[in-house]
């Protein structure tokens, strides 16, 4: 599943409008539509970013508690979707 249930529900509610994924290769394209537990989601934009460039505002928009390096949220190189 591309989006965990709580993220899909946040997207449907409009409280989440950004998501981050670490992939070894791109698996979706702009305009792709997929089904989540909360309904359909369309991909409007894809950008490659570095973990260091993710701001606290970005983390808030993605419903990630923190983007501090100590959290391990973005720093775990073993986490590949």
PyMOL Python script that loads the backbone (N, CA, C, O; Angstrom):
from pymol import cmd

cmd.read_pdbstr("""\
ATOM      1  N   UNK A   1       0.847  -1.183   0.000  1.00  0.00           N
ATOM      2  CA  UNK A   1       0.000   0.000   0.000  1.00  0.00           C
ATOM      3  C   UNK A   1       0.890   1.243   0.000  1.00  0.00           C
ATOM      4  O   UNK A   1       1.820   1.346   0.800  1.00  0.00           O
ATOM      5  N   UNK A   2       0.605   2.173  -0.888  1.00  0.00           N
ATOM      6  CA  UNK A   2       1.400   3.400  -0.945  1.00  0.00           C
ATOM      7  C   UNK A   2       1.149   4.314   0.241  1.00  0.00           C
ATOM      8  O   UNK A   2       2.072   4.975   0.717  1.00  0.00           O
ATOM      9  N   UNK A   3      -0.089   4.362   0.728  1.00  0.00           N
ATOM     10  CA  UNK A   3      -0.414   5.233   1.845  1.00  0.00           C
ATOM     11  C   UNK A   3      -1.024   4.433   2.992  1.00  0.00           C
ATOM     12  O   UNK A   3      -2.021   3.738   2.801  1.00  0.00           O
ATOM     13  N   UNK A   4      -0.431   4.528   4.182  1.00  0.00           N
ATOM     14  CA  UNK A   4      -1.056   3.893   5.337  1.00  0.00           C
ATOM     15  C   UNK A   4      -2.448   4.482   5.569  1.00  0.00           C
ATOM     16  O   UNK A   4      -2.729   5.597   5.130  1.00  0.00           O
ATOM     17  N   UNK A   5      -3.302   3.754   6.242  1.00  0.00           N
ATOM     18  CA  UNK A   5      -4.676   4.183   6.454  1.00  0.00           C
ATOM     19  C   UNK A   5      -4.822   5.584   7.028  1.00  0.00           C
ATOM     20  O   UNK A   5      -5.638   6.368   6.544  1.00  0.00           O
ATOM     21  N   UNK A   6      -4.039   5.910   8.059  1.00  0.00           N
ATOM     22  CA  UNK A   6      -4.175   7.237   8.674  1.00  0.00           C
ATOM     23  C   UNK A   6      -3.775   8.344   7.702  1.00  0.00           C
ATOM     24  O   UNK A   6      -4.342   9.437   7.743  1.00  0.00           O
ATOM     25  N   UNK A   7      -2.809   8.073   6.832  1.00  0.00           N
ATOM     26  CA  UNK A   7      -2.405   9.068   5.830  1.00  0.00           C
ATOM     27  C   UNK A   7      -3.493   9.199   4.769  1.00  0.00           C
ATOM     28  O   UNK A   7      -3.844  10.313   4.382  1.00  0.00           O
ATOM     29  N   UNK A   8      -4.024   8.092   4.301  1.00  0.00           N
ATOM     30  CA  UNK A   8      -5.107   8.131   3.302  1.00  0.00           C
ATOM     31  C   UNK A   8      -6.304   8.906   3.834  1.00  0.00           C
ATOM     32  O   UNK A   8      -6.904   9.701   3.111  1.00  0.00           O
ATOM     33  N   UNK A   9      -6.654   8.678   5.097  1.00  0.00           N
ATOM     34  CA  UNK A   9      -7.782   9.416   5.686  1.00  0.00           C
ATOM     35  C   UNK A   9      -7.469  10.910   5.784  1.00  0.00           C
ATOM     36  O   UNK A   9      -8.351  11.743   5.577  1.00  0.00           O
ATOM     37  N   UNK A  10      -6.228  11.250   6.096  1.00  0.00           N
ATOM     38  CA  UNK A  10      -5.828  12.650   6.159  1.00  0.00           C
ATOM     39  C   UNK A  10      -5.880  13.320   4.797  1.00  0.00           C
ATOM     40  O   UNK A  10      -6.272  14.481   4.680  1.00  0.00           O
ATOM     41  N   UNK A  11      -5.484  12.584   3.770  1.00  0.00           N
ATOM     42  CA  UNK A  11      -5.581  13.113   2.398  1.00  0.00           C
ATOM     43  C   UNK A  11      -7.045  13.357   2.057  1.00  0.00           C
ATOM     44  O   UNK A  11      -7.393  14.410   1.522  1.00  0.00           O
ATOM     45  N   UNK A  12      -7.902  12.392   2.363  1.00  0.00           N
ATOM     46  CA  UNK A  12      -9.333  12.526   2.067  1.00  0.00           C
ATOM     47  C   UNK A  12      -9.942  13.697   2.824  1.00  0.00           C
ATOM     48  O   UNK A  12     -10.828  14.377   2.306  1.00  0.00           O
ATOM     49  N   UNK A  13      -9.475  13.938   4.043  1.00  0.00           N
ATOM     50  CA  UNK A  13     -10.006  15.024   4.865  1.00  0.00           C
ATOM     51  C   UNK A  13      -9.394  16.379   4.505  1.00  0.00           C
ATOM     52  O   UNK A  13      -9.896  17.422   4.924  1.00  0.00           O
ATOM     53  N   UNK A  14      -8.309  16.361   3.729  1.00  0.00           N
ATOM     54  CA  UNK A  14      -7.657  17.605   3.347  1.00  0.00           C
ATOM     55  C   UNK A  14      -6.619  18.085   4.345  1.00  0.00           C
ATOM     56  O   UNK A  14      -6.095  19.190   4.203  1.00  0.00           O
ATOM     57  N   UNK A  15      -6.309  17.277   5.355  1.00  0.00           N
ATOM     58  CA  UNK A  15      -5.317  17.683   6.349  1.00  0.00           C
ATOM     59  C   UNK A  15      -3.907  17.258   5.978  1.00  0.00           C
ATOM     60  O   UNK A  15      -2.940  17.729   6.576  1.00  0.00           O
ATOM     61  N   UNK A  16      -3.780  16.373   5.000  1.00  0.00           N
ATOM     62  CA  UNK A  16      -2.477  15.943   4.486  1.00  0.00           C
ATOM     63  C   UNK A  16      -2.460  16.186   2.987  1.00  0.00           C
ATOM     64  O   UNK A  16      -3.331  15.708   2.259  1.00  0.00           O
ATOM     65  N   UNK A  17      -1.463  16.934   2.532  1.00  0.00           N
ATOM     66  CA  UNK A  17      -1.375  17.214   1.092  1.00  0.00           C
ATOM     67  C   UNK A  17       0.027  16.994   0.543  1.00  0.00           C
ATOM     68  O   UNK A  17       0.384  17.510  -0.516  1.00  0.00           O
ATOM     69  N   UNK A  18       0.820  16.214   1.284  1.00  0.00           N
ATOM     70  CA  UNK A  18       2.200  15.977   0.891  1.00  0.00           C
ATOM     71  C   UNK A  18       2.618  14.617   1.444  1.00  0.00           C
ATOM     72  O   UNK A  18       2.239  14.262   2.560  1.00  0.00           O
ATOM     73  N   UNK A  19       3.388  13.859   0.683  1.00  0.00           N
ATOM     74  CA  UNK A  19       3.886  12.570   1.153  1.00  0.00           C
ATOM     75  C   UNK A  19       5.316  12.388   0.682  1.00  0.00           C
ATOM     76  O   UNK A  19       5.707  12.889  -0.373  1.00  0.00           O
ATOM     77  N   UNK A  20       6.086  11.670   1.471  1.00  0.00           N
ATOM     78  CA  UNK A  20       7.471  11.369   1.126  1.00  0.00           C
ATOM     79  C   UNK A  20       7.646   9.865   1.060  1.00  0.00           C
ATOM     80  O   UNK A  20       7.109   9.130   1.888  1.00  0.00           O
ATOM     81  N   UNK A  21       8.398   9.414   0.073  1.00  0.00           N
ATOM     82  CA  UNK A  21       8.719   8.006  -0.077  1.00  0.00           C
ATOM     83  C   UNK A  21      10.166   7.885  -0.500  1.00  0.00           C
ATOM     84  O   UNK A  21      10.671   8.704  -1.269  1.00  0.00           O
ATOM     85  N   UNK A  22      10.827   6.866   0.001  1.00  0.00           N
ATOM     86  CA  UNK A  22      12.210   6.573  -0.399  1.00  0.00           C
ATOM     87  C   UNK A  22      12.159   5.339  -1.283  1.00  0.00           C
ATOM     88  O   UNK A  22      11.855   4.242  -0.815  1.00  0.00           O
ATOM     89  N   UNK A  23      12.456   5.522  -2.557  1.00  0.00           N
ATOM     90  CA  UNK A  23      12.412   4.425  -3.522  1.00  0.00           C
ATOM     91  C   UNK A  23      13.761   4.283  -4.201  1.00  0.00           C
ATOM     92  O   UNK A  23      14.490   5.260  -4.375  1.00  0.00           O
ATOM     93  N   UNK A  24      14.082   3.065  -4.579  1.00  0.00           N
ATOM     94  CA  UNK A  24      15.297   2.851  -5.371  1.00  0.00           C
ATOM     95  C   UNK A  24      15.057   3.238  -6.821  1.00  0.00           C
ATOM     96  O   UNK A  24      15.996   3.585  -7.538  1.00  0.00           O
ATOM     97  N   UNK A  25      13.788   3.179  -7.262  1.00  0.00           N
ATOM     98  CA  UNK A  25      13.407   3.654  -8.594  1.00  0.00           C
ATOM     99  C   UNK A  25      11.980   4.189  -8.517  1.00  0.00           C
ATOM    100  O   UNK A  25      11.183   3.749  -7.689  1.00  0.00           O
ATOM    101  N   UNK A  26      11.674   5.131  -9.380  1.00  0.00           N
ATOM    102  CA  UNK A  26      10.356   5.753  -9.399  1.00  0.00           C
ATOM    103  C   UNK A  26       9.298   4.724  -9.774  1.00  0.00           C
ATOM    104  O   UNK A  26       9.444   4.005 -10.763  1.00  0.00           O
ATOM    105  N   UNK A  27       8.227   4.656  -8.975  1.00  0.00           N
ATOM    106  CA  UNK A  27       7.195   3.643  -9.204  1.00  0.00           C
ATOM    107  C   UNK A  27       5.848   4.215  -9.619  1.00  0.00           C
ATOM    108  O   UNK A  27       4.918   3.461  -9.906  1.00  0.00           O
ATOM    109  N   UNK A  28       5.732   5.525  -9.654  1.00  0.00           N
ATOM    110  CA  UNK A  28       4.482   6.164 -10.062  1.00  0.00           C
ATOM    111  C   UNK A  28       4.799   7.296 -11.025  1.00  0.00           C
ATOM    112  O   UNK A  28       5.961   7.671 -11.186  1.00  0.00           O
ATOM    113  N   UNK A  29       3.778   7.837 -11.664  1.00  0.00           N
ATOM    114  CA  UNK A  29       3.950   8.976 -12.556  1.00  0.00           C
ATOM    115  C   UNK A  29       2.906  10.035 -12.219  1.00  0.00           C
ATOM    116  O   UNK A  29       1.864   9.735 -11.637  1.00  0.00           O
ATOM    117  N   UNK A  30       3.197  11.260 -12.589  1.00  0.00           N
ATOM    118  CA  UNK A  30       2.226  12.339 -12.415  1.00  0.00           C
ATOM    119  C   UNK A  30       0.964  11.963 -13.170  1.00  0.00           C
ATOM    120  O   UNK A  30       1.021  11.524 -14.319  1.00  0.00           O
ATOM    121  N   UNK A  31      -0.165  12.139 -12.520  1.00  0.00           N
ATOM    122  CA  UNK A  31      -1.443  11.799 -13.118  1.00  0.00           C
ATOM    123  C   UNK A  31      -1.934  10.412 -12.735  1.00  0.00           C
ATOM    124  O   UNK A  31      -3.096  10.081 -12.970  1.00  0.00           O
ATOM    125  N   UNK A  32      -1.050   9.587 -12.141  1.00  0.00           N
ATOM    126  CA  UNK A  32      -1.473   8.265 -11.679  1.00  0.00           C
ATOM    127  C   UNK A  32      -2.585   8.408 -10.656  1.00  0.00           C
ATOM    128  O   UNK A  32      -2.587   9.339  -9.850  1.00  0.00           O
ATOM    129  N   UNK A  33      -3.526   7.485 -10.694  1.00  0.00           N
ATOM    130  CA  UNK A  33      -4.614   7.438  -9.725  1.00  0.00           C
ATOM    131  C   UNK A  33      -4.597   6.049  -9.107  1.00  0.00           C
ATOM    132  O   UNK A  33      -4.527   5.045  -9.817  1.00  0.00           O
ATOM    133  N   UNK A  34      -4.662   5.995  -7.776  1.00  0.00           N
ATOM    134  CA  UNK A  34      -4.704   4.701  -7.126  1.00  0.00           C
ATOM    135  C   UNK A  34      -5.724   4.716  -5.999  1.00  0.00           C
ATOM    136  O   UNK A  34      -6.100   5.771  -5.488  1.00  0.00           O
ATOM    137  N   UNK A  35      -6.153   3.544  -5.633  1.00  0.00           N
ATOM    138  CA  UNK A  35      -7.166   3.394  -4.603  1.00  0.00           C
ATOM    139  C   UNK A  35      -6.510   3.196  -3.245  1.00  0.00           C
ATOM    140  O   UNK A  35      -5.581   2.402  -3.099  1.00  0.00           O
ATOM    141  N   UNK A  36      -7.007   3.929  -2.253  1.00  0.00           N
ATOM    142  CA  UNK A  36      -6.549   3.772  -0.875  1.00  0.00           C
ATOM    143  C   UNK A  36      -7.741   3.350  -0.033  1.00  0.00           C
ATOM    144  O   UNK A  36      -8.864   3.254  -0.528  1.00  0.00           O
ATOM    145  N   UNK A  37      -7.488   3.105   1.221  1.00  0.00           N
ATOM    146  CA  UNK A  37      -8.574   2.746   2.130  1.00  0.00           C
ATOM    147  C   UNK A  37      -9.565   3.884   2.310  1.00  0.00           C
ATOM    148  O   UNK A  37     -10.682   3.658   2.775  1.00  0.00           O
ATOM    149  N   UNK A  38      -9.179   5.103   1.951  1.00  0.00           N
ATOM    150  CA  UNK A  38     -10.056   6.267   2.100  1.00  0.00           C
ATOM    151  C   UNK A  38     -10.591   6.783   0.764  1.00  0.00           C
ATOM    152  O   UNK A  38     -11.272   7.808   0.732  1.00  0.00           O
ATOM    153  N   UNK A  39     -10.296   6.096  -0.328  1.00  0.00           N
ATOM    154  CA  UNK A  39     -10.785   6.537  -1.634  1.00  0.00           C
ATOM    155  C   UNK A  39      -9.659   6.681  -2.638  1.00  0.00           C
ATOM    156  O   UNK A  39      -8.557   6.173  -2.431  1.00  0.00           O
ATOM    157  N   UNK A  40      -9.944   7.374  -3.723  1.00  0.00           N
ATOM    158  CA  UNK A  40      -8.963   7.553  -4.798  1.00  0.00           C
ATOM    159  C   UNK A  40      -8.013   8.701  -4.501  1.00  0.00           C
ATOM    160  O   UNK A  40      -8.409   9.718  -3.931  1.00  0.00           O
ATOM    161  N   UNK A  41      -6.759   8.530  -4.893  1.00  0.00           N
ATOM    162  CA  UNK A  41      -5.732   9.568  -4.760  1.00  0.00           C
ATOM    163  C   UNK A  41      -5.075   9.730  -6.115  1.00  0.00           C
ATOM    164  O   UNK A  41      -4.710   8.748  -6.761  1.00  0.00           O
ATOM    165  N   UNK A  42      -4.923  10.988  -6.548  1.00  0.00           N
ATOM    166  CA  UNK A  42      -4.233  11.289  -7.803  1.00  0.00           C
ATOM    167  C   UNK A  42      -2.902  11.958  -7.484  1.00  0.00           C
ATOM    168  O   UNK A  42      -2.830  12.818  -6.607  1.00  0.00           O
ATOM    169  N   UNK A  43      -1.868  11.570  -8.184  1.00  0.00           N
ATOM    170  CA  UNK A  43      -0.544  12.163  -8.016  1.00  0.00           C
ATOM    171  C   UNK A  43      -0.458  13.407  -8.882  1.00  0.00           C
ATOM    172  O   UNK A  43      -0.539  13.325 -10.107  1.00  0.00           O
ATOM    173  N   UNK A  44      -0.294  14.564  -8.239  1.00  0.00           N
ATOM    174  CA  UNK A  44      -0.230  15.830  -8.964  1.00  0.00           C
ATOM    175  C   UNK A  44       1.193  16.272  -9.276  1.00  0.00           C
ATOM    176  O   UNK A  44       1.424  16.974 -10.260  1.00  0.00           O
ATOM    177  N   UNK A  45       2.142  15.867  -8.449  1.00  0.00           N
ATOM    178  CA  UNK A  45       3.519  16.331  -8.632  1.00  0.00           C
ATOM    179  C   UNK A  45       4.471  15.340  -7.981  1.00  0.00           C
ATOM    180  O   UNK A  45       4.152  14.730  -6.961  1.00  0.00           O
ATOM    181  N   UNK A  46       5.638  15.189  -8.582  1.00  0.00           N
ATOM    182  CA  UNK A  46       6.697  14.355  -8.019  1.00  0.00           C
ATOM    183  C   UNK A  46       7.972  15.176  -8.048  1.00  0.00           C
ATOM    184  O   UNK A  46       8.334  15.748  -9.076  1.00  0.00           O
ATOM    185  N   UNK A  47       8.654  15.230  -6.903  1.00  0.00           N
ATOM    186  CA  UNK A  47       9.940  15.926  -6.825  1.00  0.00           C
ATOM    187  C   UNK A  47      10.917  15.055  -6.064  1.00  0.00           C
ATOM    188  O   UNK A  47      10.557  14.432  -5.065  1.00  0.00           O
ATOM    189  N   UNK A  48      12.147  15.012  -6.531  1.00  0.00           N
ATOM    190  CA  UNK A  48      13.193  14.347  -5.773  1.00  0.00           C
ATOM    191  C   UNK A  48      13.751  15.347  -4.774  1.00  0.00           C
ATOM    192  O   UNK A  48      14.104  16.467  -5.141  1.00  0.00           O
ATOM    193  N   UNK A  49      13.830  14.945  -3.515  1.00  0.00           N
ATOM    194  CA  UNK A  49      14.347  15.821  -2.470  1.00  0.00           C
ATOM    195  C   UNK A  49      15.348  15.050  -1.619  1.00  0.00           C
ATOM    196  O   UNK A  49      15.357  13.819  -1.600  1.00  0.00           O
ATOM    197  N   UNK A  50      16.185  15.796  -0.919  1.00  0.00           N
ATOM    198  CA  UNK A  50      17.084  15.183   0.051  1.00  0.00           C
ATOM    199  C   UNK A  50      16.439  15.290   1.428  1.00  0.00           C
ATOM    200  O   UNK A  50      15.680  16.229   1.673  1.00  0.00           O
ATOM    201  N   UNK A  51      16.716  14.365   2.321  1.00  0.00           N
ATOM    202  CA  UNK A  51      16.143  14.461   3.666  1.00  0.00           C
ATOM    203  C   UNK A  51      16.445  15.800   4.333  1.00  0.00           C
ATOM    204  O   UNK A  51      15.613  16.329   5.071  1.00  0.00           O
ATOM    205  N   UNK A  52      17.622  16.342   4.078  1.00  0.00           N
ATOM    206  CA  UNK A  52      18.013  17.614   4.695  1.00  0.00           C
ATOM    207  C   UNK A  52      17.180  18.791   4.213  1.00  0.00           C
ATOM    208  O   UNK A  52      17.100  19.811   4.897  1.00  0.00           O
ATOM    209  N   UNK A  53      16.558  18.663   3.040  1.00  0.00           N
ATOM    210  CA  UNK A  53      15.781  19.784   2.502  1.00  0.00           C
ATOM    211  C   UNK A  53      14.345  19.808   3.007  1.00  0.00           C
ATOM    212  O   UNK A  53      13.618  20.767   2.748  1.00  0.00           O
ATOM    213  N   UNK A  54      13.924  18.772   3.722  1.00  0.00           N
ATOM    214  CA  UNK A  54      12.545  18.704   4.217  1.00  0.00           C
ATOM    215  C   UNK A  54      12.410  19.600   5.436  1.00  0.00           C
ATOM    216  O   UNK A  54      13.127  19.440   6.424  1.00  0.00           O
ATOM    217  N   UNK A  55      11.485  20.542   5.354  1.00  0.00           N
ATOM    218  CA  UNK A  55      11.288  21.520   6.420  1.00  0.00           C
ATOM    219  C   UNK A  55      10.259  21.027   7.436  1.00  0.00           C
ATOM    220  O   UNK A  55       9.554  20.046   7.198  1.00  0.00           O
ATOM    221  N   UNK A  56      10.187  21.714   8.557  1.00  0.00           N
ATOM    222  CA  UNK A  56       9.159  21.399   9.557  1.00  0.00           C
ATOM    223  C   UNK A  56       7.762  21.587   8.947  1.00  0.00           C
ATOM    224  O   UNK A  56       6.847  20.826   9.263  1.00  0.00           O
ATOM    225  N   UNK A  57       7.590  22.581   8.090  1.00  0.00           N
ATOM    226  CA  UNK A  57       6.302  22.800   7.414  1.00  0.00           C
ATOM    227  C   UNK A  57       5.975  21.622   6.501  1.00  0.00           C
ATOM    228  O   UNK A  57       4.834  21.161   6.463  1.00  0.00           O
ATOM    229  N   UNK A  58       6.974  21.137   5.766  1.00  0.00           N
ATOM    230  CA  UNK A  58       6.767  19.947   4.930  1.00  0.00           C
ATOM    231  C   UNK A  58       6.322  18.769   5.800  1.00  0.00           C
ATOM    232  O   UNK A  58       5.380  18.057   5.452  1.00  0.00           O
ATOM    233  N   UNK A  59       6.998  18.569   6.920  1.00  0.00           N
ATOM    234  CA  UNK A  59       6.658  17.464   7.828  1.00  0.00           C
ATOM    235  C   UNK A  59       5.229  17.619   8.337  1.00  0.00           C
ATOM    236  O   UNK A  59       4.496  16.634   8.426  1.00  0.00           O
ATOM    237  N   UNK A  60       4.825  18.839   8.673  1.00  0.00           N
ATOM    238  CA  UNK A  60       3.459  19.086   9.140  1.00  0.00           C
ATOM    239  C   UNK A  60       2.458  18.733   8.050  1.00  0.00           C
ATOM    240  O   UNK A  60       1.455  18.072   8.321  1.00  0.00           O
ATOM    241  N   UNK A  61       2.719  19.167   6.817  1.00  0.00           N
ATOM    242  CA  UNK A  61       1.815  18.886   5.690  1.00  0.00           C
ATOM    243  C   UNK A  61       1.712  17.395   5.399  1.00  0.00           C
ATOM    244  O   UNK A  61       0.701  16.936   4.866  1.00  0.00           O
ATOM    245  N   UNK A  62       2.751  16.632   5.744  1.00  0.00           N
ATOM    246  CA  UNK A  62       2.758  15.192   5.521  1.00  0.00           C
ATOM    247  C   UNK A  62       2.344  14.404   6.772  1.00  0.00           C
ATOM    248  O   UNK A  62       2.352  13.173   6.772  1.00  0.00           O
ATOM    249  N   UNK A  63       1.984  15.130   7.832  1.00  0.00           N
ATOM    250  CA  UNK A  63       1.579  14.519   9.111  1.00  0.00           C
ATOM    251  C   UNK A  63       2.679  13.658   9.717  1.00  0.00           C
ATOM    252  O   UNK A  63       2.420  12.608  10.305  1.00  0.00           O
ATOM    253  N   UNK A  64       3.913  14.127   9.560  1.00  0.00           N
ATOM    254  CA  UNK A  64       5.054  13.463  10.176  1.00  0.00           C
ATOM    255  C   UNK A  64       5.385  14.262  11.434  1.00  0.00           C
ATOM    256  O   UNK A  64       5.555  15.478  11.352  1.00  0.00           O
ATOM    257  N   UNK A  65       5.481  13.610  12.600  1.00  0.00           N
ATOM    258  CA  UNK A  65       5.670  14.345  13.855  1.00  0.00           C
ATOM    259  C   UNK A  65       6.863  15.278  13.861  1.00  0.00           C
ATOM    260  O   UNK A  65       6.778  16.374  14.415  1.00  0.00           O
ATOM    261  N   UNK A  66       7.969  14.878  13.263  1.00  0.00           N
ATOM    262  CA  UNK A  66       9.152  15.730  13.232  1.00  0.00           C
ATOM    263  C   UNK A  66      10.056  15.283  12.094  1.00  0.00           C
ATOM    264  O   UNK A  66      10.030  14.126  11.676  1.00  0.00           O
ATOM    265  N   UNK A  67      10.840  16.203  11.612  1.00  0.00           N
ATOM    266  CA  UNK A  67      11.814  15.805  10.589  1.00  0.00           C
ATOM    267  C   UNK A  67      13.223  15.989  11.126  1.00  0.00           C
ATOM    268  O   UNK A  67      14.179  16.095  10.356  1.00  0.00           O
ATOM    269  N   UNK A  68      13.351  16.026  12.441  1.00  0.00           N
ATOM    270  CA  UNK A  68      14.674  16.139  13.036  1.00  0.00           C
ATOM    271  C   UNK A  68      15.461  14.857  12.812  1.00  0.00           C
ATOM    272  O   UNK A  68      14.892  13.767  12.871  1.00  0.00           O
ATOM    273  N   UNK A  69      16.765  14.970  12.555  1.00  0.00           N
ATOM    274  CA  UNK A  69      17.570  13.777  12.299  1.00  0.00           C
ATOM    275  C   UNK A  69      17.465  12.738  13.406  1.00  0.00           C
ATOM    276  O   UNK A  69      17.537  11.540  13.133  1.00  0.00           O
ATOM    277  N   UNK A  70      17.295  13.175  14.655  1.00  0.00           N
ATOM    278  CA  UNK A  70      17.233  12.232  15.770  1.00  0.00           C
ATOM    279  C   UNK A  70      16.001  11.342  15.725  1.00  0.00           C
ATOM    280  O   UNK A  70      15.969  10.293  16.368  1.00  0.00           O
ATOM    281  N   UNK A  71      14.983  11.754  14.968  1.00  0.00           N
ATOM    282  CA  UNK A  71      13.761  10.953  14.914  1.00  0.00           C
ATOM    283  C   UNK A  71      13.937   9.706  14.062  1.00  0.00           C
ATOM    284  O   UNK A  71      13.206   8.730  14.232  1.00  0.00           O
ATOM    285  N   UNK A  72      14.914   9.729  13.132  1.00  0.00           N
ATOM    286  CA  UNK A  72      15.115   8.601  12.241  1.00  0.00           C
ATOM    287  C   UNK A  72      14.080   8.513  11.141  1.00  0.00           C
ATOM    288  O   UNK A  72      14.145   7.607  10.310  1.00  0.00           O
ATOM    289  N   UNK A  73      13.121   9.433  11.112  1.00  0.00           N
ATOM    290  CA  UNK A  73      12.035   9.368  10.139  1.00  0.00           C
ATOM    291  C   UNK A  73      12.562   9.368   8.714  1.00  0.00           C
ATOM    292  O   UNK A  73      12.107   8.581   7.885  1.00  0.00           O
ATOM    293  N   UNK A  74      13.512  10.242   8.423  1.00  0.00           N
ATOM    294  CA  UNK A  74      14.024  10.342   7.073  1.00  0.00           C
ATOM    295  C   UNK A  74      15.444   9.824   6.949  1.00  0.00           C
ATOM    296  O   UNK A  74      15.958   9.704   5.836  1.00  0.00           O
ATOM    297  N   UNK A  75      16.076   9.521   8.039  1.00  0.00           N
ATOM    298  CA  UNK A  75      17.482   9.146   7.994  1.00  0.00           C
ATOM    299  C   UNK A  75      17.745   7.663   7.895  1.00  0.00           C
ATOM    300  O   UNK A  75      18.903   7.259   7.788  1.00  0.00           O
ATOM    301  N   UNK A  76      16.712   6.831   7.926  1.00  0.00           N
ATOM    302  CA  UNK A  76      16.900   5.391   7.918  1.00  0.00           C
ATOM    303  C   UNK A  76      17.066   4.893   6.489  1.00  0.00           C
ATOM    304  O   UNK A  76      16.082   4.742   5.765  1.00  0.00           O
ATOM    305  N   UNK A  77      18.286   4.642   6.086  1.00  0.00           N
ATOM    306  CA  UNK A  77      18.541   4.218   4.710  1.00  0.00           C
ATOM    307  C   UNK A  77      18.044   2.794   4.451  1.00  0.00           C
ATOM    308  O   UNK A  77      17.978   2.363   3.300  1.00  0.00           O
ATOM    309  N   UNK A  78      17.693   2.060   5.513  1.00  0.00           N
ATOM    310  CA  UNK A  78      17.159   0.714   5.326  1.00  0.00           C
ATOM    311  C   UNK A  78      15.687   0.726   4.955  1.00  0.00           C
ATOM    312  O   UNK A  78      15.137  -0.316   4.596  1.00  0.00           O
ATOM    313  N   UNK A  79      15.039   1.873   5.033  1.00  0.00           N
ATOM    314  CA  UNK A  79      13.615   1.972   4.760  1.00  0.00           C
ATOM    315  C   UNK A  79      13.402   2.346   3.301  1.00  0.00           C
ATOM    316  O   UNK A  79      13.488   3.517   2.933  1.00  0.00           O
ATOM    317  N   UNK A  80      13.128   1.356   2.482  1.00  0.00           N
ATOM    318  CA  UNK A  80      12.895   1.598   1.053  1.00  0.00           C
ATOM    319  C   UNK A  80      11.536   1.048   0.706  1.00  0.00           C
ATOM    320  O   UNK A  80      11.263  -0.129   0.940  1.00  0.00           O
ATOM    321  N   UNK A  81      10.672   1.887   0.148  1.00  0.00           N
ATOM    322  CA  UNK A  81       9.338   1.448  -0.277  1.00  0.00           C
ATOM    323  C   UNK A  81       9.393   0.936  -1.686  1.00  0.00           C
ATOM    324  O   UNK A  81       8.372   0.518  -2.232  1.00  0.00           O
TER     325      UNK A  81
END
""", "prot")
cmd.dss("prot")
cmd.show_as("cartoon", "prot")
cmd.util.cbc("prot")
cmd.orient("prot")
